[in-house]
């Protein structure tokens, strides 16, 4: 048995396959790891509500697994539902971002309670890999949200937000993301989480910051952690953990900084690597 006590995983493109399912092989490996004393952490850009079903499937709710949501802005113990860390943007910051987004051809999305709020539920198509894709449906279903329209999201958002998600055509976002983040580049965390997603969270927020804030006081050490990811927003935790692993389907930047590259999310990359470290 290795000294790995904490297994940290991004969800989309890492833990789940292209059908958004955890394969039996990966599930078995992760349940076995918990039986042997490891804790599991899901670390995602998704809202907490979009992680709960996966956590239950992996029995994390019986083993004090942790959910890191909103790219690191919130951490919840999924056995007790205790919030261990929560960092929001100020109301003023959130409203300023939403006001600035009106200048761009993007679809902003914010959440509150059971609802995701958008400007127009029928203006929901973006281009992704040359196909039209209903991004609002995709995000609402993934986060388990009902939908509600607000003509002016900036005026509506009179409460602190963990995250502002904007969606758009990948080419458009590449061409305009610098203008989108310009007023906030020194005061907020602004990042791509997929080619069609650009997100805003509070300053200094990323997955590594959430891990460091919660795990170190619990007595865990970095060298006892292994982290798996595939996207730009996984870079901080892949660098942070004692063993940082990029999936075969990861962006090139992540493969460059990872300690190793495993098989893809379609080929049980997590289970494959754990089988080497957890005897």
TORKOL-4160 file (C-alpha; in steps of 0.2 Angstrom, whole numbers, padded with zeros to 4 digits, m for minus):
279
<pt num="1" X="0000" Y="0000" Z="0000"/>
<pt num="2" X="0007" Y="0017" Z="m0005"/>
<pt num="3" X="0005" Y="0032" Z="0006"/>
<pt num="4" X="m0009" Y="0040" Z="m0004"/>
<pt num="5" X="m0023" Y="0045" Z="0008"/>
<pt num="6" X="m0032" Y="0058" Z="m0003"/>
<pt num="7" X="m0038" Y="0055" Z="m0021"/>
<pt num="8" X="m0043" Y="0072" Z="m0030"/>
<pt num="9" X="m0053" Y="0071" Z="m0046"/>
<pt num="10" X="m0060" Y="0084" Z="m0058"/>
<pt num="11" X="m0077" Y="0077" Z="m0065"/>
<pt num="12" X="m0080" Y="0081" Z="m0083"/>
<pt num="13" X="m0067" Y="0074" Z="m0094"/>
<pt num="14" X="m0058" Y="0065" Z="m0080"/>
<pt num="15" X="m0070" Y="0055" Z="m0068"/>
<pt num="16" X="m0084" Y="0053" Z="m0081"/>
<pt num="17" X="m0083" Y="0047" Z="m0099"/>
<pt num="18" X="m0091" Y="0056" Z="m0114"/>
<pt num="19" X="m0108" Y="0050" Z="m0108"/>
<pt num="20" X="m0106" Y="0059" Z="m0091"/>
<pt num="21" X="m0105" Y="0042" Z="m0083"/>
<pt num="22" X="m0093" Y="0034" Z="m0071"/>
<pt num="23" X="m0087" Y="0017" Z="m0078"/>
<pt num="24" X="m0089" Y="0002" Z="m0067"/>
<pt num="25" X="m0070" Y="m0001" Z="m0067"/>
<pt num="26" X="m0066" Y="0017" Z="m0061"/>
<pt num="27" X="m0081" Y="0016" Z="m0048"/>
<pt num="28" X="m0074" Y="m0001" Z="m0041"/>
<pt num="29" X="m0056" Y="0006" Z="m0040"/>
<pt num="30" X="m0062" Y="0021" Z="m0030"/>
<pt num="31" X="m0074" Y="0012" Z="m0018"/>
<pt num="32" X="m0060" Y="0000" Z="m0015"/>
<pt num="33" X="m0048" Y="0015" Z="m0011"/>
<pt num="34" X="m0060" Y="0021" Z="0002"/>
<pt num="35" X="m0062" Y="0004" Z="0010"/>
<pt num="36" X="m0043" Y="0005" Z="0012"/>
<pt num="37" X="m0044" Y="0022" Z="0021"/>
<pt num="38" X="m0042" Y="0035" Z="0007"/>
<pt num="39" X="m0054" Y="0049" Z="0005"/>
<pt num="40" X="m0061" Y="0055" Z="m0011"/>
<pt num="41" X="m0062" Y="0073" Z="m0017"/>
<pt num="42" X="m0072" Y="0079" Z="m0032"/>
<pt num="43" X="m0065" Y="0096" Z="m0038"/>
<pt num="44" X="m0075" Y="0104" Z="m0052"/>
<pt num="45" X="m0082" Y="0120" Z="m0059"/>
<pt num="46" X="m0099" Y="0113" Z="m0057"/>
<pt num="47" X="m0110" Y="0119" Z="m0043"/>
<pt num="48" X="m0112" Y="0108" Z="m0028"/>
<pt num="49" X="m0129" Y="0102" Z="m0033"/>
<pt num="50" X="m0121" Y="0095" Z="m0049"/>
<pt num="51" X="m0109" Y="0084" Z="m0039"/>
<pt num="52" X="m0120" Y="0075" Z="m0026"/>
<pt num="53" X="m0126" Y="0061" Z="m0037"/>
<pt num="54" X="m0108" Y="0056" Z="m0042"/>
<pt num="55" X="m0103" Y="0057" Z="m0024"/>
<pt num="56" X="m0117" Y="0045" Z="m0018"/>
<pt num="57" X="m0113" Y="0033" Z="m0033"/>
<pt num="58" X="m0095" Y="0032" Z="m0026"/>
<pt num="59" X="m0101" Y="0031" Z="m0008"/>
<pt num="60" X="m0092" Y="0047" Z="m0003"/>
<pt num="61" X="m0107" Y="0051" Z="0008"/>
<pt num="62" X="m0102" Y="0037" Z="0019"/>
<pt num="63" X="m0084" Y="0041" Z="0020"/>
<pt num="64" X="m0083" Y="0059" Z="0023"/>
<pt num="65" X="m0079" Y="0063" Z="0004"/>
<pt num="66" X="m0077" Y="0081" Z="0000"/>
<pt num="67" X="m0085" Y="0091" Z="m0014"/>
<pt num="68" X="m0075" Y="0106" Z="m0021"/>
<pt num="69" X="m0087" Y="0116" Z="m0032"/>
<pt num="70" X="m0087" Y="0132" Z="m0042"/>
<pt num="71" X="m0068" Y="0129" Z="m0046"/>
<pt num="72" X="m0063" Y="0130" Z="m0028"/>
<pt num="73" X="m0075" Y="0143" Z="m0021"/>
<pt num="74" X="m0084" Y="0131" Z="m0010"/>
<pt num="75" X="m0080" Y="0115" Z="m0001"/>
<pt num="76" X="m0093" Y="0104" Z="0007"/>
<pt num="77" X="m0092" Y="0087" Z="0017"/>
<pt num="78" X="m0104" Y="0076" Z="0008"/>
<pt num="79" X="m0107" Y="0065" Z="0023"/>
<pt num="80" X="m0112" Y="0079" Z="0035"/>
<pt num="81" X="m0116" Y="0093" Z="0022"/>
<pt num="82" X="m0105" Y="0105" Z="0032"/>
<pt num="83" X="m0098" Y="0119" Z="0022"/>
<pt num="84" X="m0079" Y="0119" Z="0026"/>
<pt num="85" X="m0074" Y="0134" Z="0015"/>
<pt num="86" X="m0085" Y="0147" Z="0005"/>
<pt num="87" X="m0078" Y="0162" Z="m0004"/>
<pt num="88" X="m0089" Y="0173" Z="m0015"/>
<pt num="89" X="m0087" Y="0188" Z="m0025"/>
<pt num="90" X="m0094" Y="0204" Z="m0017"/>
<pt num="91" X="m0111" Y="0209" Z="m0023"/>
<pt num="92" X="m0103" Y="0224" Z="m0031"/>
<pt num="93" X="m0090" Y="0213" Z="m0040"/>
<pt num="94" X="m0103" Y="0201" Z="m0047"/>
<pt num="95" X="m0114" Y="0215" Z="m0053"/>
<pt num="96" X="m0100" Y="0224" Z="m0062"/>
<pt num="97" X="m0095" Y="0208" Z="m0071"/>
<pt num="98" X="m0113" Y="0205" Z="m0076"/>
<pt num="99" X="m0115" Y="0223" Z="m0082"/>
<pt num="100" X="m0099" Y="0222" Z="m0092"/>
<pt num="101" X="m0104" Y="0205" Z="m0100"/>
<pt num="102" X="m0119" Y="0215" Z="m0109"/>
<pt num="103" X="m0106" Y="0221" Z="m0121"/>
<pt num="104" X="m0102" Y="0204" Z="m0127"/>
<pt num="105" X="m0110" Y="0190" Z="m0137"/>
<pt num="106" X="m0110" Y="0178" Z="m0122"/>
<pt num="107" X="m0123" Y="0169" Z="m0112"/>
<pt num="108" X="m0121" Y="0173" Z="m0093"/>
<pt num="109" X="m0128" Y="0160" Z="m0081"/>
<pt num="110" X="m0129" Y="0162" Z="m0062"/>
<pt num="111" X="m0137" Y="0152" Z="m0048"/>
<pt num="112" X="m0147" Y="0154" Z="m0033"/>
<pt num="113" X="m0155" Y="0140" Z="m0023"/>
<pt num="114" X="m0163" Y="0128" Z="m0035"/>
<pt num="115" X="m0163" Y="0140" Z="m0050"/>
<pt num="116" X="m0151" Y="0145" Z="m0063"/>
<pt num="117" X="m0154" Y="0162" Z="m0070"/>
<pt num="118" X="m0151" Y="0167" Z="m0088"/>
<pt num="119" X="m0157" Y="0181" Z="m0100"/>
<pt num="120" X="m0166" Y="0170" Z="m0112"/>
<pt num="121" X="m0169" Y="0151" Z="m0111"/>
<pt num="122" X="m0172" Y="0151" Z="m0130"/>
<pt num="123" X="m0156" Y="0159" Z="m0134"/>
<pt num="124" X="m0147" Y="0144" Z="m0129"/>
<pt num="125" X="m0136" Y="0138" Z="m0144"/>
<pt num="126" X="m0117" Y="0139" Z="m0146"/>
<pt num="127" X="m0106" Y="0131" Z="m0159"/>
<pt num="128" X="m0095" Y="0117" Z="m0152"/>
<pt num="129" X="m0085" Y="0106" Z="m0164"/>
<pt num="130" X="m0095" Y="0112" Z="m0179"/>
<pt num="131" X="m0112" Y="0107" Z="m0171"/>
<pt num="132" X="m0125" Y="0117" Z="m0163"/>
<pt num="133" X="m0126" Y="0114" Z="m0144"/>
<pt num="134" X="m0140" Y="0119" Z="m0132"/>
<pt num="135" X="m0128" Y="0125" Z="m0118"/>
<pt num="136" X="m0141" Y="0132" Z="m0106"/>
<pt num="137" X="m0150" Y="0115" Z="m0106"/>
<pt num="138" X="m0133" Y="0106" Z="m0104"/>
<pt num="139" X="m0128" Y="0117" Z="m0089"/>
<pt num="140" X="m0145" Y="0117" Z="m0080"/>
<pt num="141" X="m0146" Y="0098" Z="m0082"/>
<pt num="142" X="m0128" Y="0096" Z="m0075"/>
<pt num="143" X="m0131" Y="0107" Z="m0060"/>
<pt num="144" X="m0149" Y="0100" Z="m0057"/>
<pt num="145" X="m0156" Y="0117" Z="m0059"/>
<pt num="146" X="m0173" Y="0123" Z="m0064"/>
<pt num="147" X="m0172" Y="0138" Z="m0076"/>
<pt num="148" X="m0178" Y="0156" Z="m0074"/>
<pt num="149" X="m0176" Y="0171" Z="m0085"/>
<pt num="150" X="m0171" Y="0189" Z="m0079"/>
<pt num="151" X="m0169" Y="0203" Z="m0092"/>
<pt num="152" X="m0156" Y="0211" Z="m0081"/>
<pt num="153" X="m0145" Y="0199" Z="m0072"/>
<pt num="154" X="m0134" Y="0213" Z="m0065"/>
<pt num="155" X="m0149" Y="0221" Z="m0057"/>
<pt num="156" X="m0155" Y="0204" Z="m0051"/>
<pt num="157" X="m0139" Y="0198" Z="m0043"/>
<pt num="158" X="m0141" Y="0208" Z="m0026"/>
<pt num="159" X="m0133" Y="0193" Z="m0017"/>
<pt num="160" X="m0115" Y="0186" Z="m0017"/>
<pt num="161" X="m0110" Y="0174" Z="m0031"/>
<pt num="162" X="m0098" Y="0160" Z="m0030"/>
<pt num="163" X="m0096" Y="0160" Z="m0049"/>
<pt num="164" X="m0102" Y="0169" Z="m0064"/>
<pt num="165" X="m0102" Y="0157" Z="m0079"/>
<pt num="166" X="m0102" Y="0164" Z="m0097"/>
<pt num="167" X="m0104" Y="0153" Z="m0112"/>
<pt num="168" X="m0100" Y="0157" Z="m0130"/>
<pt num="169" X="m0093" Y="0150" Z="m0147"/>
<pt num="170" X="m0075" Y="0145" Z="m0144"/>
<pt num="171" X="m0068" Y="0156" Z="m0157"/>
<pt num="172" X="m0078" Y="0171" Z="m0151"/>
<pt num="173" X="m0072" Y="0168" Z="m0133"/>
<pt num="174" X="m0054" Y="0166" Z="m0139"/>
<pt num="175" X="m0055" Y="0183" Z="m0148"/>
<pt num="176" X="m0063" Y="0192" Z="m0134"/>
<pt num="177" X="m0059" Y="0185" Z="m0117"/>
<pt num="178" X="m0045" Y="0198" Z="m0114"/>
<pt num="179" X="m0058" Y="0212" Z="m0116"/>
<pt num="180" X="m0070" Y="0202" Z="m0105"/>
<pt num="181" X="m0058" Y="0200" Z="m0091"/>
<pt num="182" X="m0049" Y="0217" Z="m0093"/>
<pt num="183" X="m0058" Y="0227" Z="m0079"/>
<pt num="184" X="m0056" Y="0212" Z="m0067"/>
<pt num="185" X="m0040" Y="0204" Z="m0071"/>
<pt num="186" X="m0032" Y="0211" Z="m0055"/>
<pt num="187" X="m0047" Y="0208" Z="m0043"/>
<pt num="188" X="m0055" Y="0192" Z="m0048"/>
<pt num="189" X="m0050" Y="0175" Z="m0054"/>
<pt num="190" X="m0055" Y="0174" Z="m0073"/>
<pt num="191" X="m0052" Y="0158" Z="m0083"/>
<pt num="192" X="m0057" Y="0146" Z="m0096"/>
<pt num="193" X="m0064" Y="0130" Z="m0090"/>
<pt num="194" X="m0069" Y="0123" Z="m0107"/>
<pt num="195" X="m0067" Y="0130" Z="m0124"/>
<pt num="196" X="m0085" Y="0137" Z="m0123"/>
<pt num="197" X="m0084" Y="0142" Z="m0105"/>
<pt num="198" X="m0076" Y="0158" Z="m0097"/>
<pt num="199" X="m0079" Y="0160" Z="m0078"/>
<pt num="200" X="m0076" Y="0173" Z="m0065"/>
<pt num="201" X="m0074" Y="0169" Z="m0046"/>
<pt num="202" X="m0067" Y="0178" Z="m0031"/>
<pt num="203" X="m0048" Y="0183" Z="m0031"/>
<pt num="204" X="m0036" Y="0169" Z="m0027"/>
<pt num="205" X="m0049" Y="0156" Z="m0030"/>
<pt num="206" X="m0043" Y="0140" Z="m0038"/>
<pt num="207" X="m0044" Y="0121" Z="m0034"/>
<pt num="208" X="m0027" Y="0121" Z="m0025"/>
<pt num="209" X="m0032" Y="0135" Z="m0014"/>
<pt num="210" X="m0047" Y="0125" Z="m0008"/>
<pt num="211" X="m0037" Y="0110" Z="m0005"/>
<pt num="212" X="m0024" Y="0119" Z="0005"/>
<pt num="213" X="m0037" Y="0128" Z="0015"/>
<pt num="214" X="m0046" Y="0112" Z="0020"/>
<pt num="215" X="m0034" Y="0098" Z="0020"/>
<pt num="216" X="m0019" Y="0104" Z="0029"/>
<pt num="217" X="m0028" Y="0108" Z="0045"/>
<pt num="218" X="m0036" Y="0091" Z="0044"/>
<pt num="219" X="m0018" Y="0084" Z="0045"/>
<pt num="220" X="m0015" Y="0078" Z="0027"/>
<pt num="221" X="0001" Y="0082" Z="0018"/>
<pt num="222" X="0003" Y="0086" Z="0000"/>
<pt num="223" X="0014" Y="0070" Z="m0003"/>
<pt num="224" X="m0001" Y="0060" Z="0002"/>
<pt num="225" X="m0012" Y="0067" Z="m0012"/>
<pt num="226" X="m0014" Y="0062" Z="m0030"/>
<pt num="227" X="m0024" Y="0073" Z="m0042"/>
<pt num="228" X="m0032" Y="0069" Z="m0059"/>
<pt num="229" X="m0037" Y="0082" Z="m0071"/>
<pt num="230" X="m0040" Y="0087" Z="m0090"/>
<pt num="231" X="m0042" Y="0105" Z="m0091"/>
<pt num="232" X="m0034" Y="0122" Z="m0088"/>
<pt num="233" X="m0043" Y="0125" Z="m0072"/>
<pt num="234" X="m0035" Y="0108" Z="m0065"/>
<pt num="235" X="m0018" Y="0115" Z="m0067"/>
<pt num="236" X="m0017" Y="0122" Z="m0049"/>
<pt num="237" X="m0022" Y="0106" Z="m0041"/>
<pt num="238" X="m0011" Y="0095" Z="m0052"/>
<pt num="239" X="0004" Y="0105" Z="m0047"/>
<pt num="240" X="m0001" Y="0106" Z="m0029"/>
<pt num="241" X="m0003" Y="0087" Z="m0026"/>
<pt num="242" X="0011" Y="0076" Z="m0022"/>
<pt num="243" X="0007" Y="0066" Z="m0038"/>
<pt num="244" X="m0001" Y="0076" Z="m0052"/>
<pt num="245" X="m0009" Y="0066" Z="m0066"/>
<pt num="246" X="m0016" Y="0072" Z="m0083"/>
<pt num="247" X="m0028" Y="0062" Z="m0093"/>
<pt num="248" X="m0023" Y="0057" Z="m0110"/>
<pt num="249" X="m0037" Y="0068" Z="m0116"/>
<pt num="250" X="m0031" Y="0083" Z="m0106"/>
<pt num="251" X="m0026" Y="0100" Z="m0114"/>
<pt num="252" X="m0007" Y="0100" Z="m0118"/>
<pt num="253" X="m0003" Y="0114" Z="m0105"/>
<pt num="254" X="m0009" Y="0102" Z="m0091"/>
<pt num="255" X="0001" Y="0087" Z="m0098"/>
<pt num="256" X="0017" Y="0098" Z="m0098"/>
<pt num="257" X="0016" Y="0102" Z="m0079"/>
<pt num="258" X="0009" Y="0085" Z="m0073"/>
<pt num="259" X="0020" Y="0072" Z="m0065"/>
<pt num="260" X="0013" Y="0059" Z="m0077"/>
<pt num="261" X="0000" Y="0056" Z="m0090"/>
<pt num="262" X="m0012" Y="0042" Z="m0089"/>
<pt num="263" X="m0025" Y="0034" Z="m0100"/>
<pt num="264" X="m0040" Y="0044" Z="m0106"/>
<pt num="265" X="m0057" Y="0046" Z="m0097"/>
<pt num="266" X="m0064" Y="0034" Z="m0109"/>
<pt num="267" X="m0051" Y="0021" Z="m0104"/>
<pt num="268" X="m0052" Y="0021" Z="m0085"/>
<pt num="269" X="m0036" Y="0032" Z="m0083"/>
<pt num="270" X="m0040" Y="0035" Z="m0065"/>
<pt num="271" X="m0042" Y="0016" Z="m0061"/>
<pt num="272" X="m0026" Y="0012" Z="m0071"/>
<pt num="273" X="m0015" Y="0024" Z="m0061"/>
<pt num="274" X="m0022" Y="0020" Z="m0044"/>
<pt num="275" X="m0019" Y="0001" Z="m0048"/>
<pt num="276" X="0000" Y="0006" Z="m0048"/>
<pt num="277" X="0000" Y="0016" Z="m0032"/>
<pt num="278" X="m0013" Y="0007" Z="m0022"/>
<pt num="279" X="m0008" Y="m0011" Z="m0021"/>
